[in-house]
Amino acid sequence: MEPLNGFVPTGPTSSYEYVNYLPQGFNIWSHHTTSEPTVGARALTLRARTNPSRAEVSIPNFIHELKDLPGMLRDIGTLKSQLASLGRGKRKLLRFAKQSANHNLAYQMGWRPLLSDVQKMLQFQSQVDKRIDELDRLYSSRGLKRRLNLYSEVQSSDAKGFIIESQLGTLVRADWFKVTNLRSWGTIRWMPTAIPKGTDRKDLARQARSLVFGIRPNDYGVDWSQVWNAIPWTWLADWFGNVDDYLVAHHNSIPAAPTGPCNIMTRKETYVTFRRISHQGLLTGGEGTGVLRTLSRAQSSGSLSVTLPFISARQWSILGSLAIQRFRR
């Protein structure tokens, strides 16, 4: 930041002088309020997304969802005829609104996850190769160490004509812009808890294929995360909690466990830029860019949490479509 230097006239032959003076208005050094999940929730996400037993795409859930495919195809066929028959009148508009809500839900809850699963299946070989590499490292003497980005957020604000200095009887104004960048990541190390049945290339490839497609149950013969995702309306619970992460984090098709708590790191950087807009000919400085940087580290084994998050545009569209479907008058 550049300090103020120069003169402020107070009369025909008198003036005040600034000499390397830092305006009090520069003292706005604080981070924006951010909405990152709790440390426990981020640690649980880290465990779920790095668990060697996790599935990239669940074939049982994929087959379960295929039962809705005929109805989804019929909806596409009727969309054109519904648009052509759109006319005036409250009843026709309500009927069209309900049909539009049905199509939106069919895309958000049907086609979108279906196409995502198909895309992942097309990347099957690369996913298997990555999982083989993970299993190789898991069964090594050092175990499987993973580092994962968990959360990022950007918040900004600005002000026009902000008074940065008024001590000498005149107002010095500046425009300022402030932006906060938040990034959170975590590290974890997994170690096997049982002797593997086989660690040659064929055994690892077979295990990796089963894990990637989610067709290897745990010791109880069932994958509880697949059961959770097959239950209606659990997707809404996952908006406000992390039950699915908990189930995936504790899945044990491959007997393994973290060696200790997860390390969760958070980095906040806030940049503030000032541009002076008054007394251009008499003063210099009073502008520039400064940065406030905060680093933090915490440890957690992960915990269930319930939050009230900001609803995204996609989530609002789903809630709006559900409300329109139930509108009767």
N, C-alpha and C positions, 0 to 999 in steps of 0.2 A: 504494500500500500504506500502511496506517495503522500508525505505530509504536506500541509498547507504552508505556502510561502507567499508573501506579498503584502500589499497595503489595502486597508479599508478606509477611505476618506471620511472624516468626521466634520470637516469644515474647509474653508478656502485654503487654509495654510496648515491644517492639522490632519493627522491620520493615525490609525492603529496599524501595527505591523504583526504579521504571523511569521514566525521563524521555526521551521521544522516542527510544526504543531500537528498532532494527530487528532482530528475531530472526534468529539464524543459520539457522533452518529455512526462511527465505524464499529461501535461495540454492539453488534447484533450477532455475535458468534454463538450460535446454537444450531443444533441439527433440527430439521423438520421432524415432526411426529411421523413415525412409520408404523406399519401394521404387520411386522414379521411375526410368524408363529413363535410360541414359547420354545425355550431350549429343549424341553422334554419332547415336544411335538416334532421338532427338527431332528432330534436324535432318533426318534422312532422312524421317521421317514428315511433317514440314512440307513438304518438297519434293514428296512423293508426293501429299499432299492439296491442294496448290495448283498443281500442274503444269497448265498450260492444256490439255495433251493428255489428261488423265485422263478415264476414262469413269465416268458415274454408275451405269449398269447395262450389263453386257456382253451384247448380244444374241446373239453367237455362243455364249457360255457358257450363256445361258438356253436356247437351242435344244438345246444338247448335254445339258443336264440334263432336258429334257422326256422323254427316253427312259425315265426312271424313273417317270414319272407313272402309267402303267397299273398297275404293281406297287404304288405308293403308294395308289391307289384301291382295289385289291383288299384291301390290309391293313385299310383302314377297314371294309370289308364283313365281314371275318372277326373283327373285334374283339368284336362283340356275341356271336357264337356261342361264342367262346373263353371269355368271361366266364360265359356260361350253363352251359358244360360243366365249369367248375372244380369239382373234387372233391378228395377226400383222396388221400394217397399221395405218396411222394417223386417218382415219375416224373411224375405230373400237375402237381405243384408246379413241378418243374424245367421242364416244357414250358411252363407258364404264365409262369414267370420269363423264359424265352428269348423267348417271344412279346412280353412286355412290353418287354424290351430292344429287340426289333426295332421296335416301335412308337415307342419313345423316339428311337431313331436315325433312324427315318423322319421324325419331326417335326423333330429338331435339324438333321439334315443334308439333309433334303429339303423338307418343307413350309415350315419357317421361312425359309430363303433364297429359296424360290420366291415366297412371299407378300411378302417384302421387295422382291424385284425387281418384282413386279406393282404394289406401292404406288408405287415410284419411277417406273414407267411412267405411272401415273395422274397424276403430277406433272410430266409431260413438258414441258409448255409453260413452266411456271415455271423448270424447270431450263435450258431452252433460252434463255430471256430472261436468266437470270443469266450463262450462258456467253457470250452476245453482249456483255453489259456487260464481262465480263473481256477478251474479245478486243478490244473498243474501247480499253480502257485499255492492253492489251499493245502495241497499235500506235500509242499516243500517244507524245509525246516523253519522257514520264517513265516509261513502262513500267508493268507490272502489279505494284503493291505489295500484299501481303497480310499480314494479321496473323491468327494462328490460335491458339486454345487447344489445348494439346497434352496436358496431364496435370493431374489434380487428385487429392488424397488427404486424408483426415482420419484422424488417430490420436488416441486419448484414453486417459486413465488417471485413477485416483483413489485416495485413501487415507483411512482413517478413524482418528481418534485419533493423528495424526502429531505427534510431539514437535517443536515449533518453537523452544522455549527451555528451558534447564535450568541456566543459569549461576549463578543465585542460590539453588540448592538446592531448587527446586521445579520441577515439570514443567508447562509450559504446552502444551496440546494443541490441535490444530486439524484439521478435515477440509479436504482440498484436492482440487480437480479441475483437471486439466490437459488441454488440447486443442491439437493442432497442425494447422493448415490449410496445405496446400501447393498452390500453383497455378503452372503453368509455361505459358508462351506463347512464340511466336516470330514474327519478321518476316522477310520475304523480298521481293526485287524481281526480277521476270522481265523480260527484254528479248528481242525477236526476234533471231534470228541469221541470218535471210535475208529478202529482200524478199518481202512477202506477194503472192500471186497476185491478190488482190482484197480491198478493204476497204469496199465499199459494203454497204448493208444486206442485200441478197439473198445476197451472198457470205458475209457473217458468219453469217447465219441457216443457210445450207447447211452451213458448217463446224461450227456449234454443234450442229446435229442429229446429224451424224455423230459428233462427239466425245462427246456425252452418251450415245449408244447404243453406243459402242465399236466402230464399224464402219469406222473410218478407220485403216488399218495404218500402220506406220512406214516408213522408207525401204527396209527389207528385205522389206516385204510381209507382215509378221506382227506381231501384238501379243504379246510374250513373256509379259506378265502373264496374258493369256487362256490361253496354253499352260500356264503354271504352274498356274493354277486348275483346268484340265481334267485334270491328272495326279492319280491317286488318292493319297490320304494326304498331299498337300502341306499340307492344312489343319492337320495335326498339327505339321508343321515350322514353320508360321507361329505356333504357340503359343510356340515357344522361339526364334524368330529373326525377321528382318524382310526375308526375300528378296522377298516380294511388294511391300513398300514400295520396295525397291531397283529392281525392274522398272518399277513405276509412275512412280517419280521420274525415271527416265531414258528414259521413252517420249517420242518426238519426232514425233508426227503433225503438230504445229505446231512448226516450228523455233524454239525458244526456250531460254534458259539463264538461270540466276540470275546477277546481276551480281557476286556475291561470296559469302562464307560467310553462312550464316543466323545471325541474332542470336537466341539462346535465353536467355530471362529466366526466373528462378525466384524466387518470393516465398514465404517461410515465415513464418508468424505463430503464436506459441505463447502462449496465454492460460492463466494460473494463477490460480485463485480460492481464497483461504483463508477459512475460517469458524471462529473460535476457539470451543472448546466447554468450556474450563475456566476457573476463577477469574472467573466472570461478574460477581460483585459488587465485586471489588477492582481489576480491571484494565479498561482500555479499549484499543481498537486491537488490533493483532496479527491483523488480517484485511484483506481487500480483494482487488483484482484487479490483476495486472500483466501486461504484454505484452512479449514478445521478438520483434523483427521483423528478418528477414534478407533482403536483396535481393542477387541475383547475376546476372551477365550473362556469357555465353560465346559464342564463335563456332565454327561447324563447318560443313563442307560435306556432312556426313552420312556414315555408315559402317555397314557390315553389323555385326550384333552377335548374339550367342547368349546367352540368359539362362535362368535357372531361376525362372520367375515363380510367384507364388501361384496355385494352381489355383482357379478360381471354381466355384460350385455347378453351373453348366451344364456346365463341362468335366468335373467329377467324374461327373456323370450320364452323359456320353458314354463316359468311360473305364469306368465300372461296367457299362454296357450291353455294351460290347465284351468285357469279361471274362466276363460271364454267357453271352454267345453262344458262347464257347469252352470253357465248362465242360461236361465230358463225363460226370462221375460224380456 
